[in-house]
Amino acid sequence: MQALTEINPVLAGHCLHEGQARVDQATRLKVIDRLLQTVAQPEVALRVRIAAGEVLGYLGDPRLGELAIIPAGKFVIGEGNQQHNLTLPEYQIGKYLLTNAEYAVFIEIGGYQERCWWTEPGWQVKEKENWTEPSSWRDSRSNRPNQPVSGVSWYEAVAYCRWRSAETGQQVRLSTEAEWEKAARGTDGRIYPWGNEFDAAQLNMKLGHQQVNNKTPVGIYPNGRSPYGLYDCAGNVDEWCATKWHKYPYRIKEEWNNSFLEEANGRVLRGGSWEFNDERFVRCTFRSWNDPYNRDYSYSFRVVVLAT
């Protein structure tokens, strides 16, 4: 197994996952470490990084839950004649999109049956439509452990965050639109998370010579990271924000109190998804929105975590 791990960590991981190899904990951790090295190396072929990321999901990906600290300070939001400065306090945001493996816990503990996690409008539509899981949960192309959860409404994302807050004793919530943009863009006003020049090799979308035509596992485009180390801020899936859709300029206010969450307004989506074939739609400044009950195949989220 040790030799196989060095030569082909993906195959070694499959052997562990499928029960074809019984190894001690040290060897198992070595396989996981080699898989982590594989996804972190941009020179490794994309198909191999995808395979490594998928196997990590089955073995248990230790990266999940990692947070980036975004320091307090000023940054530029928007572009063109809508560009303006904002100042935000320090916060922490997920380096990775929330995965199917993480969301599965919410389903397993009965999150869809516990009214306390849901807003009133969210509970009403869930009951009416008989939601018991994300809309893409049974799709074999979409439900692998390390893929970002998708097919979730804004209501489901909020319910998950409320449950996680109760479980952890920390405030877990969706990012505001401003928090998302600063984490994706940094403070230098760049166009894409990695810089100002578009490069289809740094993200998952329908452009370039390596189109995947599906969600990829989280965190397999190392050169596509934001200045603060966030993965998949461009492409892969759209990300729900707490913010209600409105025209700029952006006004800083409380966006996670009960009265704000209970409003059934359209909510902001950021990031762009793998389905897009136009580089304009994956800029750090690109804004879109939808109704909070919409469960499009590409809708996902990442969390902000604050100590309480």
C-alpha positions in Angstrom: 0.0 0.0 0.0 2.8 2.4 0.8 4.3 2.0 -2.7 0.9 2.4 -4.3 0.2 5.5 -2.3 3.3 7.2 -3.7 2.7 6.1 -7.3 -1.1 6.4 -7.5 -2.8 8.0 -4.4 -6.2 8.0 -6.1 -6.1 4.3 -6.6 -4.8 3.8 -3.1 -7.7 5.9 -1.8 -10.2 3.9 -3.8 -8.8 0.7 -2.3 -9.4 2.1 1.2 -12.9 3.4 0.4 -14.0 0.1 -1.2 -12.6 -2.0 1.6 -10.0 -3.8 -0.6 -7.2 -2.8 1.8 -7.0 -3.0 5.5 -4.4 -0.7 6.9 -3.4 1.0 10.1 -4.3 4.6 10.9 -0.9 5.9 10.0 -1.1 4.5 6.5 -4.6 5.8 6.0 -3.5 9.3 7.0 -0.6 9.0 4.6 -3.0 8.2 1.7 -5.1 11.2 2.7 -2.0 13.4 2.8 -1.0 12.4 -0.7 -4.4 13.1 -2.0 -4.3 16.6 -0.4 -0.9 17.1 -2.1 -2.4 16.0 -5.4 -5.3 18.5 -5.4 -3.0 21.3 -4.3 -0.6 21.0 -7.2 -1.8 23.0 -10.3 0.6 21.1 -12.5 -1.3 17.9 -11.9 -3.8 17.1 -14.6 -7.3 18.5 -13.8 -8.9 15.0 -14.2 -6.5 13.7 -11.6 -7.2 16.5 -9.2 -10.9 15.9 -9.6 -10.5 12.2 -8.9 -8.4 12.9 -5.9 -10.9 15.4 -4.6 -13.7 12.9 -5.0 -11.8 10.2 -3.1 -11.0 12.6 -0.3 -14.7 13.1 0.1 -15.3 9.4 0.8 -12.3 9.1 3.2 -13.0 12.3 5.0 -11.5 15.6 3.8 -9.7 17.3 6.7 -9.9 20.7 4.9 -13.6 21.0 5.3 -14.6 23.7 7.9 -11.4 25.7 7.4 -12.0 29.4 7.7 -10.2 32.4 6.3 -9.8 35.5 8.5 -10.7 38.6 6.6 -9.2 41.6 8.5 -11.1 44.7 9.3 -10.6 47.6 6.9 -11.6 49.3 3.7 -12.1 47.7 0.2 -13.6 48.6 -3.1 -17.0 47.1 -4.0 -18.6 47.2 -7.4 -17.2 48.5 -10.7 -17.5 51.4 -13.1 -19.8 54.1 -12.0 -21.1 51.9 -9.3 -17.8 51.4 -7.6 -17.5 52.7 -4.1 -15.5 52.1 -0.8 -16.8 50.2 2.2 -15.2 49.4 5.5 -16.0 46.1 7.2 -15.1 44.7 10.6 -13.1 41.5 10.8 -14.9 38.2 10.1 -14.2 34.6 9.2 -15.6 32.9 6.1 -15.3 29.4 4.8 -12.4 28.7 2.5 -14.6 26.1 0.8 -18.2 25.9 -0.3 -20.4 23.8 1.9 -20.2 20.2 0.7 -22.8 17.4 0.4 -21.0 15.6 3.2 -21.5 18.5 5.6 -25.1 19.2 4.6 -26.0 15.5 5.0 -25.6 15.8 8.7 -28.4 18.5 8.8 -30.7 16.0 6.9 -29.8 13.1 9.1 -30.5 14.9 12.4 -34.0 15.8 11.1 -33.3 19.4 10.0 -36.2 19.3 7.6 -38.6 18.3 10.3 -37.5 20.8 13.0 -39.5 24.1 12.6 -37.1 26.0 14.9 -34.4 26.2 12.2 -36.7 27.7 9.5 -38.0 31.1 8.8 -41.8 31.3 8.7 -41.9 31.8 4.9 -39.3 29.1 4.5 -41.3 26.6 6.6 -44.5 27.3 4.7 -42.9 26.7 1.3 -41.1 23.6 2.5 -44.3 22.1 3.8 -46.2 23.0 0.7 -43.6 21.6 -1.6 -42.7 18.7 0.7 -39.0 19.4 0.7 -37.0 16.7 2.5 -33.6 17.3 0.9 -32.0 19.5 -1.8 -33.5 19.2 -5.3 -30.3 17.6 -6.7 -29.7 15.2 -3.8 -30.7 12.1 -5.7 -28.7 13.0 -8.8 -25.7 10.7 -9.0 -23.7 13.4 -10.9 -24.3 15.9 -8.1 -24.4 14.1 -4.8 -20.8 13.0 -4.2 -19.5 13.9 -0.7 -17.0 16.5 -1.7 -19.0 18.3 -4.3 -20.7 21.5 -3.1 -24.2 21.0 -2.0 -26.6 22.4 -4.6 -30.2 22.6 -5.5 -30.8 24.5 -2.2 -33.0 27.5 -1.7 -32.0 30.5 0.3 -34.5 29.2 3.0 -32.6 25.9 3.2 -29.3 27.7 3.5 -30.6 29.8 6.4 -32.0 26.8 8.2 -28.7 25.0 7.9 -26.9 28.0 9.4 -29.3 28.3 12.3 -28.8 24.6 13.1 -25.0 24.9 12.9 -25.1 27.9 15.2 -27.0 25.9 17.8 -24.6 23.0 17.4 -21.4 24.9 17.7 -22.2 27.8 20.0 -20.9 30.2 17.4 -22.9 32.5 15.0 -22.9 30.7 11.7 -24.6 32.6 8.9 -24.5 33.4 5.2 -22.2 36.2 4.2 -23.5 39.6 3.3 -22.9 40.6 -0.3 -20.1 43.0 0.8 -18.4 40.3 2.9 -18.5 37.9 0.0 -17.0 40.4 -2.5 -14.2 41.4 -0.1 -13.3 37.8 0.6 -13.3 37.0 -3.1 -11.5 40.1 -4.4 -9.3 41.4 -1.6 -8.6 45.1 -1.4 -6.9 45.9 -4.7 -10.1 46.0 -6.8 -9.1 43.0 -9.0 -11.6 41.6 -11.5 -11.2 37.9 -10.8 -10.1 36.1 -7.5 -6.7 35.4 -9.0 -6.0 38.8 -10.7 -7.2 40.9 -13.6 -6.7 38.6 -16.6 -9.3 35.9 -17.3 -7.9 32.4 -17.3 -10.2 29.5 -17.9 -7.8 27.1 -16.3 -8.4 28.6 -12.9 -12.1 27.8 -12.6 -14.9 25.4 -13.5 -17.1 26.9 -16.3 -18.0 26.3 -19.9 -15.0 28.0 -21.4 -11.5 26.8 -22.3 -10.1 23.4 -23.2 -10.9 21.6 -19.9 -14.6 21.9 -19.5 -16.0 19.5 -16.9 -19.7 20.2 -17.5 -20.6 19.4 -13.9 -19.8 20.5 -10.4 -16.3 19.7 -9.3 -15.2 18.8 -5.8 -14.4 21.8 -3.7 -10.9 23.3 -3.7 -9.2 21.7 -6.7 -8.3 24.9 -8.6 -5.4 26.1 -6.4 -4.3 28.9 -8.7 -7.9 30.2 -8.7 -7.9 31.1 -5.0 -8.8 34.6 -3.8 -6.2 36.8 -2.0 -7.5 35.4 1.3 -7.3 31.8 0.2 -11.0 31.1 -0.7 -11.6 28.5 -3.4 -14.3 28.5 -6.1 -15.4 32.1 -5.8 -15.6 32.1 -9.6 -17.4 29.3 -11.3 -18.5 25.9 -10.0 -21.8 27.0 -8.3 -23.7 30.2 -7.5 -23.6 31.3 -3.8 -26.5 32.6 -1.8 -25.8 35.7 0.3 -27.9 37.0 3.2 -28.4 40.3 1.4 -31.7 41.4 -0.2 -31.4 42.5 -3.8 -31.1 46.2 -4.1 -29.3 48.8 -6.3 -26.0 50.2 -5.3 -24.6 52.0 -3.4 -24.4 49.2 -0.8 -25.6 50.2 2.7 -24.1 48.4 5.7 -26.8 47.3 8.1 -27.8 44.3 10.2 -28.5 41.4 7.8 -29.0 38.4 10.1 -31.7 39.4 12.6 -35.0 37.7 12.6 -37.0 40.5 11.0 -34.5 40.7 8.1 -34.6 37.0 7.6 -38.3 36.7 7.7 -38.8 39.0 4.7 -39.6 37.1 1.5 -37.6 39.4 -0.7 -35.3 38.3 -3.5 -31.8 37.5 -2.3 -28.4 38.1 -3.9 -26.3 35.3 -5.6 -22.6 35.6 -6.3 -19.8 33.7 -7.9 -21.3 32.3 -11.1 -21.6 28.6 -11.9 -20.1 25.9 -14.1 -23.0 26.4 -16.5 -21.9 29.9 -17.6 -20.0 30.3 -20.8 -19.2 34.0 -20.6 -16.3 35.3 -18.5 -18.3 38.4 -17.6 -20.5 36.3 -15.3 -17.7 35.1 -13.1 -16.2 38.5 -12.2 -15.9 39.3 -8.5 -18.3 42.1 -9.1 -21.0 40.2 -11.0 -24.4 40.4 -9.2 -27.5 38.3 -9.7 -30.5 37.4 -7.6 -33.5 35.1 -7.3 -36.5 34.4 -5.1 -35.5 32.8 -1.8 -37.6 29.7 -2.6 -35.7 29.0 -5.9 -33.8 25.7 -5.9 -31.8 25.9 -9.1 -29.4 23.0 -9.7 -26.4 25.4 -9.4 -27.4 27.2 -6.1 -25.1 26.6 -3.1 -23.5 28.6 -0.3 -20.5 29.0 2.1 -20.7 30.2 5.7 -19.4 33.0 7.8 -18.5 32.1 11.4 -18.4 34.6 14.2 -17.5 33.9 17.9 -20.4 34.6 20.3 
